[in-house]
């Protein structure tokens, strides 16, 4: 593993995407998202994604300088065309629209179509919570990544959900999970580290259980978390984003993709300060529960990410050697030469 400071990775990622032709503003939004994901401990959505995004820029599937725009709206809704820019740019724009409308009208629903991979969903629900807005974000699709409950062939995507809820004294609550037993990006991380994935997460191409992450990239598939419950949530994700928003209505040569965002002003039913104060009391009550054997304390959703960010800002971000080698190659493909760093561990 190689250790970098957040600033080192930010400068490196910025240089790569600028060399690939991205303008300063979308580059800053994208790179901030990637580094924040690494800081939060979600390396699956951090700089590991640089090589794949560079390949998509080169193939024309990412239009780095396209600007999201509203193509249809009401006082409480908006349909945003991402224009196939970086998904992080279009999803952030859609979230900002949802926040503004929710603050004005109490509730808002926003769909984003022609939207590339949006990265870590918790970024957007956290952004909303920071503005006093409770939010749900999901992006769902059909595909070969995840087998439905009881099946031995992939039919679903990893179809994640995220929820954010504002607090007062405590950090805002943030829930972020794939409906698969493990996120696809975490399988990428395991492969880069030459580590197995946990049992019960993965099937090989013939439908046999395996812990070898290489099988996922050779026709294997993930399992839903929680059996039929995770599978049902995955279907709901498809219905809310792809079906309700209408991803297929805007499909083109680049494909079909959509994100669904629901935003609710925390002051909709009562004074916002009371909502946030009561959220603190809920958190306090949960935190007061004695920890079970093997646990140091009870954590609430979003707390591990906050602590990870604090720790990694001080200690640095550890990057697998294979991941760094791929980033070096991606940089070279856009005319940059990066140092092939030596492992620190």
C-alpha positions in Angstrom: 0.0 0.0 0.0 1.1 3.6 -0.8 0.2 6.5 1.5 -0.8 9.9 0.0 -2.1 13.0 1.6 -5.5 14.1 0.4 -3.9 17.2 -1.2 -1.5 15.0 -3.1 -4.3 13.0 -4.6 -6.4 16.0 -5.3 -3.6 17.7 -7.2 -2.8 14.4 -9.1 -6.5 13.8 -10.1 -7.0 17.4 -11.1 -4.0 17.3 -13.4 -5.2 14.1 -15.0 -8.7 15.3 -15.8 -7.5 18.7 -16.9 -5.1 17.0 -19.3 -8.0 14.9 -20.5 -9.8 18.1 -21.6 -12.1 18.8 -18.6 -12.7 22.4 -17.7 -11.8 23.7 -14.2 -15.4 23.7 -12.7 -16.5 20.1 -13.6 -13.0 18.9 -12.7 -13.2 20.5 -9.2 -16.7 19.0 -8.6 -15.5 15.5 -9.7 -12.2 15.5 -7.9 -13.7 16.9 -4.7 -16.2 14.0 -4.8 -13.5 11.4 -5.4 -11.2 12.6 -2.6 -14.1 13.0 -0.2 -15.0 9.3 -0.9 -11.5 8.2 -0.1 -11.5 10.3 3.1 -14.9 8.8 4.1 -13.4 5.3 3.8 -15.2 4.4 0.6 -12.2 3.8 -1.6 -14.5 2.0 -4.1 -15.8 5.4 -5.2 -12.6 7.4 -4.9 -9.5 7.7 -7.1 -9.8 4.1 -8.1 -12.4 5.4 -10.6 -9.9 7.6 -12.4 -8.8 5.1 -15.1 -12.3 4.1 -16.0 -13.5 7.7 -16.3 -10.5 8.5 -18.5 -11.4 5.6 -20.8 -15.0 6.8 -20.9 -13.9 10.3 -21.9 -11.7 8.9 -24.6 -14.6 6.8 -25.9 -17.0 9.7 -25.9 -19.3 8.2 -23.3 -18.4 11.0 -20.9 -18.7 14.5 -22.2 -16.7 16.3 -19.5 -17.7 19.8 -20.3 -21.4 19.3 -20.9 -23.7 21.3 -18.6 -26.8 19.8 -16.9 -30.0 21.6 -17.7 -33.7 21.5 -16.6 -35.9 20.2 -19.4 -39.2 20.0 -17.6 -40.3 21.3 -14.2 -43.1 22.3 -11.9 -42.9 24.1 -8.5 -42.2 20.8 -6.8 -40.4 18.8 -9.5 -37.7 19.0 -12.2 -36.4 16.7 -14.8 -32.7 17.3 -15.4 -30.7 16.3 -18.5 -27.2 15.5 -17.4 -25.9 15.6 -21.0 -23.6 12.7 -20.2 -21.2 14.9 -18.3 -19.5 13.5 -15.2 -22.3 11.9 -13.1 -21.0 13.7 -10.1 -21.6 17.0 -11.8 -25.2 16.2 -13.0 -26.2 14.6 -9.7 -24.9 17.5 -7.7 -26.8 19.9 -9.9 -30.0 17.8 -9.5 -29.5 17.7 -5.7 -29.1 21.5 -5.6 -32.3 21.9 -7.6 -34.1 19.6 -5.2 -32.8 21.5 -2.2 -33.9 24.8 -3.6 -37.4 23.6 -4.4 -37.8 21.8 -1.1 -36.9 24.9 0.8 -39.5 26.9 -1.2 -42.3 24.4 -1.4 -41.7 21.9 1.4 -41.1 18.9 -0.8 -39.4 18.3 -4.2 -38.8 15.4 -6.5 -36.0 15.5 -9.1 -35.0 13.1 -11.8 -31.7 13.2 -13.7 -31.5 11.5 -17.1 -28.5 10.9 -19.4 -26.5 10.6 -16.2 -23.1 8.8 -16.0 -21.9 7.0 -12.8 -22.6 9.4 -10.0 -20.2 8.0 -7.5 -20.9 7.9 -3.8 -24.6 8.6 -3.2 -24.0 9.7 0.4 -22.4 12.9 -0.9 -25.7 14.1 -2.2 -27.9 13.2 0.8 -25.3 14.8 3.0 -25.3 18.0 1.0 -29.1 18.1 1.4 -29.0 17.4 5.2 -26.4 20.2 5.5 -29.1 22.6 4.2 -31.8 21.3 6.6 -33.3 19.0 4.0 -34.0 15.3 4.4 -33.3 13.5 1.2 -33.4 10.1 -0.5 -31.3 9.4 -3.6 -31.3 6.2 -5.6 -30.1 5.1 -9.0 -31.2 1.7 -10.3 -30.9 -0.3 -13.4 -31.2 -3.7 -15.0 -28.0 -5.6 -15.9 -25.9 -8.6 -15.2 -24.2 -7.4 -12.0 -26.6 -8.8 -9.4 -28.7 -12.0 -9.3 -32.3 -11.5 -8.0 -33.2 -13.5 -4.9 -33.5 -17.2 -5.9 -31.7 -16.7 -9.2 -28.4 -17.8 -10.6 -28.1 -15.3 -13.4 -27.6 -11.5 -13.1 -30.6 -9.3 -13.9 -30.1 -6.2 -11.7 -27.5 -3.5 -11.0 -26.1 -2.8 -7.5 -28.9 -0.2 -7.3 -27.9 1.8 -4.2 -30.0 4.0 -1.9 -28.8 6.9 0.3 -30.7 8.9 2.9 -29.6 12.1 4.7 -31.3 13.6 7.8 -30.2 16.8 9.6 -29.2 16.9 13.2 -28.0 19.7 15.5 -25.2 18.8 17.9 -24.4 15.6 16.2 -23.2 15.1 12.6 -26.1 14.8 10.2 -27.3 11.2 9.8 -26.3 9.6 6.5 -27.3 6.1 5.3 -25.7 4.8 2.1 -25.9 1.2 0.9 -25.9 -0.8 -2.3 -28.8 -3.3 -2.5 -26.2 -6.0 -3.4 -24.4 -7.7 -0.5 -21.2 -5.8 -1.5 -20.8 -2.8 -3.8 -19.2 -3.5 -7.2 -16.5 -1.0 -6.5 -15.6 -2.8 -3.3 -15.0 -5.9 -5.4 -12.7 -3.8 -7.5 -10.8 -2.8 -4.3 -10.5 -6.4 -3.2 -9.1 -7.4 -6.6 -6.6 -4.5 -6.4 -5.5 -5.6 -3.0 -5.5 -9.3 -3.9 -7.9 -10.0 -1.1 -11.1 -12.2 -1.0 -14.5 -10.8 -0.7 -16.7 -11.9 2.3 -18.6 -15.2 1.9 -22.2 -14.9 0.8 -21.5 -11.9 -1.6 -20.5 -13.4 -4.9 -21.3 -16.2 -7.4 -19.1 -17.3 -10.2 -20.4 -17.4 -13.8 -22.0 -20.9 -13.2 -23.9 -19.7 -10.1 -21.5 -21.3 -7.6 -20.6 -19.3 -4.4 -17.1 -17.9 -4.4 -14.9 -15.4 -2.5 -12.5 -14.8 -5.4 -13.1 -11.2 -6.7 -11.7 -12.2 -10.1 -14.8 -14.3 -10.8 -16.9 -11.1 -10.8 -15.0 -9.8 -13.8 -15.2 -13.1 -15.6 -19.0 -13.4 -15.8 -19.8 -13.8 -12.1 -22.5 -11.9 -10.2 -23.2 -10.4 -6.8 -26.0 -11.5 -4.5 -28.6 -9.1 -2.9 -28.1 -8.2 0.7 -30.7 -9.7 3.1 -32.0 -12.2 0.6 -35.5 -11.3 -0.7 -35.5 -7.9 1.2 -32.5 -6.5 -0.6 -33.7 -7.9 -3.9 -37.1 -6.1 -3.4 -35.3 -2.8 -2.6 -33.3 -3.3 -5.7 -36.4 -3.6 -7.8 -37.8 -0.5 -6.1 -34.7 1.4 -7.1 -35.3 0.4 -10.7 -38.9 1.5 -10.6 -38.2 4.9 -9.0 -35.3 5.9 -11.2 -35.4 4.1 -14.5 -39.2 3.6 -14.8 -40.7 6.6 -13.0 -38.1 9.1 -14.2 -38.1 7.6 -17.7 -34.5 6.8 -18.4 -35.4 4.9 -21.6 -37.2 7.9 -23.0 -33.9 9.7 -23.2 -31.8 6.7 -24.3 -29.2 7.2 -27.0 -26.0 5.6 -28.3 -24.5 6.2 -24.8 -27.2 4.1 -23.1 -30.0 4.9 -20.6 -29.5 6.0 -17.1 -31.4 8.0 -14.5 -31.2 9.1 -10.8 -34.2 9.8 -8.5 -34.0 12.4 -5.8 -36.6 13.1 -3.1 -36.1 16.1 -0.9 -38.2 17.2 2.2 -37.6 20.4 4.1 -37.0 19.5 7.7 -39.3 22.4 8.7 -42.2 21.0 6.7 -44.4 19.9 9.7 -42.8 21.7 12.6 -40.0 24.1 13.4 -36.8 22.8 11.9 -34.8 23.4 15.1 -37.2 21.1 17.0 -36.7 18.4 14.3 -32.9 18.6 14.6 -32.9 18.7 18.4 -35.1 15.6 18.4 -32.8 13.9 16.0 -30.0 14.5 18.5 -32.1 12.9 21.2 -32.7 9.8 19.0 -28.9 9.6 18.4 -28.2 10.0 22.1 -30.6 7.2 23.0 -29.0 4.9 20.4 -25.4 5.8 21.5 -26.3 5.1 25.2 -26.9 1.4 24.4 -24.2 -0.8 25.9 -22.0 -2.3 23.2 -22.3 -6.0 22.5 -19.3 -8.3 22.9 -16.7 -7.5 20.3 -17.8 -3.9 19.9 -16.3 -0.8 21.5 -19.5 1.3 21.1 -22.7 1.6 19.1 -22.3 3.7 16.0 -25.1 5.5 14.1 -25.3 5.8 10.3 -22.8 8.2 8.9 -20.5 8.2 12.0 -17.9 5.8 10.6 -17.5 8.1 7.6 -17.0 11.2 9.8 -14.4 9.4 11.9 -12.6 8.0 8.8 -12.3 11.4 7.3 -10.8 12.8 10.5 -8.3 10.0 10.7 -7.3 10.0 7.0 -6.8 13.7 6.9 -4.1 13.2 9.6 -2.7 9.8 8.6 -3.1 10.0 4.8 -5.0 7.8 2.3 -3.7 4.3 1.6 -3.8 3.3 -2.1 -3.2 -0.2 -3.4 -0.2 -0.6 -5.6 -2.2 -2.0 -8.4 -4.6 0.9 -8.2 -1.8 3.4 -8.4 -0.2 1.6 -11.3 -3.5 1.9 -13.2 -3.7 5.6 -12.4 -0.1 6.1 -13.6 -1.1 4.4 -16.9 -4.2 6.6 -17.2 -2.1 9.7 -16.7 0.3 8.6 -19.4 -2.6 8.1 -21.8 -3.4 11.8 -21.5 0.2 12.9 -21.8 1.2 13.1 -18.1 4.1 11.3 -16.4 3.5 10.4 -12.8 6.0 9.0 -10.3 5.7 5.2 -9.8 5.6 5.4 -6.0 7.2 2.8 -3.8 5.0 0.9 -1.4 4.9 2.3 2.2 3.9 -1.0 3.8 
